[in-house]
Amino acid sequence: MQLGERNWTEIGALNDRVVVCPIGALEQHGHHLPLLTDSMIGGEIARRVEAATEDCTLFTPMLWMGASHHHLSFPGTISLSQATYRAVIEDMAESLIAAGFRKLFFLNSHAGNIAPAQAALLEVQLRHRRALPELFVCVGSWFEIALPELAALGLVQKKVIHACEWETSVIQVTHPELVKDTRPAARRDIGSEFWSPDHIKNNRLAVLRTMEQGSETGAFGFPDEATPQKGELLIQTATDVIVRFVKEFSGWPRLV
């Protein structure tokens, strides 16, 4: 059910539902994927999750602009600063809380949104911790919520990177006409035990560098290994796991 398709007099009767807020980005994705890749992927997963959770959810429209300043060296990227993005997420959450909703789930599809969204929602929770002990606000990315199941699919990559095997495969399903054949991607290993500049290995710490400092093409990973069959498997696996979470989340009890 779409929140934006209801009228205001209907909202009170829907307060017990989980509000799902898909959040994405409009940023470069290498030579071969469209700028709106993250939002396209998140939008398709949200569409499938909505269809499977009609009895317990309300969905907001996709917030297509994300925190993508680290991509601004590549033309076409549109980004909100960290401070502005935090304010947007806070205001979205506060608007929904004012309407009477008490379970909010921000379904993310862009890694750059994670830190500012978490910071914003923590501020919201701190603000209401005494007056609204029944309030739950959470943010999770499709590629993290479902990571154990996705990593077990047998693909070349065991995690999402950027404009990679996973993202390219999914866009081959959702918007195949927008995927280009030329797919150069950075693969660099400096032999560090702690940090992988191409993000192919798991990093033990955050090394804060911009995209052009790691890839001249704006892509990482193995986009040349992408197929539509992998894309459908990724989308449906992520959807199934997120549906399980949303249904569980809708039944979480008040803890204090």
Buried (B, 14 or more C-beta within 10 A) or exposed (E): BEBEEEEEEEBEEBBEBBBBBBBBBBBBBBBBBBBBBBBBBBBBBBBBBBEBBEEBBBBBEBBBBBBBBBBBEBEEBBBBEBEEBBBBBBEBBBEBBEBEBBBBBBBBBBBBBBBBBBBBBBBBBEBBEEEBEEBBBBBBBBBBBBBEBBEEEEBBBBBBBBBBBBBBBBBBBBBEEBBEEEBBBBBEEEEEEEBBBBBBBEEEEEBEEEBBEBBEBBBBBBBBBBBBEBBBBBBEBBBBBBBBBBBEBBEEEEEE
